[in-house]
Amino acid sequence: MSSPFVSLAVVCTLLALLQFVVALPWLIALNPLRRRNLLSFSFLVKAGAIAAVLGIVAASLLDSSREPSTLKSWGRAYMAALHLQVAADLFVLVFALGLRFWPKGAAVALAAFQEGLRQPMYWLLGGAAALMMLISPFIPFFTFGEDLKVVKELCFAFSMLAPAAFAVIAASISVSEEIEGRTAITVMSKPISRRQFLLGKFGGILLAALFLSMLLGWWLVWIVLLKQSNENPLFNPTGVYAEAAWVNTLTRNLVEEGPSADLIRGIGFWMNDVGDAFPGLVIGFCQVMVLLSIAVALATRLPMIVTVPACLFVYFLGHLTPIITEVTRGGFRLIFFVAQVFENILPNLDLFDVGSSITRDFPLPTGAYLVYAGNVALYAVTYTAIALLFGLFLFEDRDLA
């Protein structure tokens, strides 16, 4: 066997082992009764042997076609699969820690999370958003070479709107119906305090919305790659991106040039693509969190038929109020005064618009983009905390009997 083949077989075996290790947490979560079997020494030895066989088989298949673009594509596909498994592990870890340190509230959150994922509305909204994102690269926008930016902006919008719509509707139904249907009395007789009940509901629905956001964010990366493969001059048949030079540098430091290096480059390119999309996805999800907190607060007193339109009103007014304030400055004093009142009370949702960073002539520096995303997240967390405190105040003296 040639040295490049041995190197490729070792890399493929290690990658197969990594996939197995990352799969363990969510496999245990799906079937806790098999935890002891999955963590036994004999099973781990068998898994290692299977990983070695899979590594050799994969190396044989990849070595038969040493085309760099093919190897990089397989590396990207591998990392995309690992991406989904790591996302699943994140939720397993969050609920494990929650049940350990906040058992009652986390139990309510877990029930709300599972209830959200079981709803047909959840998958219908996600599927509709994914379909619209898939269609967007094939629509002629007539933007004189700027179609990629339009596709990115649309994809970020859909990846935010679907989770936001689900979160608002789910909170309006879950919280208000449990209060009106007297189910909340049964839950609180466990005993669970009102604070644990409301915050648990918020946390569970928020995590369900986050799960949908992560799935749509994963899909967004593929859609952007599809559009880039056709139009973006930064993309070429070898799969090398000008902005991902760090991947080539890191790969050269890890392994010698050859098939294994091309495979690792594909993994790095996926990480680079996800890193480019990450700040925009964080900003979009912050808007989901703010709208959910408002929906939870209103649902403690209002039925669903009022809560959903109220959140829709907040959404549109939160985007329009800064514009109205600026336009009426220096004139139309009454409108300017009312706009200022709304601007101080309602969230400034214009902060969560990623379009300005996408439509720039030159990409926003990664560091500056991350700092901006961090500032937006801090604002969102602050407003969410205020909205939830207001909701707890409304819920505290609500008659549940």
Sequence and secondary structure as in RCSB ss.txt:
>XXXX:A:sequence
MSSPFVSLAVVCTLLALLQFVVALPWLIALNPLRRRNLLSFSFLVKAGAIAAVLGIVAASLLDSSREPSTLKSWG
RAYMAALHLQVAADLFVLVFALGLRFWPKGAAVALAAFQEGLRQPMYWLLGGAAALMMLISPFIPFFTFGEDLKV
VKELCFAFSMLAPAAFAVIAASISVSEEIEGRTAITVMSKPISRRQFLLGKFGGILLAALFLSMLLGWWLVWIVL
LKQSNENPLFNPTGVYAEAAWVNTLTRNLVEEGPSADLIRGIGFWMNDVGDAFPGLVIGFCQVMVLLSIAVALAT
RLPMIVTVPACLFVYFLGHLTPIITEVTRGGFRLIFFVAQVFENILPNLDLFDVGSSITRDFPLPTGAYLVYAGN
VALYAVTYTAIALLFGLFLFEDRDLA
>XXXX:A:secstr
  HHHHHHHHHHHHHHHHHHHHHHHHHHHH GGGHHHHTSHHHHHHHHHHHHHHHHHHHHHHHH   HHHHHHHH
HHHHHHHHHHHHHHHHHHHHHHHHHHSHHHHHHHHHHHHHHHH HHHHHHHHHHHHHHHHGGGS    SS HHHH
HHHHHHHHHHHHHHHHHHHHHHHHHHHHHHTTHHHHHHTTT  HHHHHHHHHHHHHHHHHHHHHHHHHHHHHHHH
HHHHHH TT  TT   GGGHHHHHHHHHHS SSHHHHHHHHHHHHHHHHHHHHHHHHHHHHHHHHHHHHHHHHHT
TS HHHHHHHHHHHHHHHHHHHHHHHHTTTS HHHHHHHHHHHHHS  GGGG  HHHHSSSS   HHHHHHHHHH
HHHHHHHHHHHHHHHHHHHHHT    
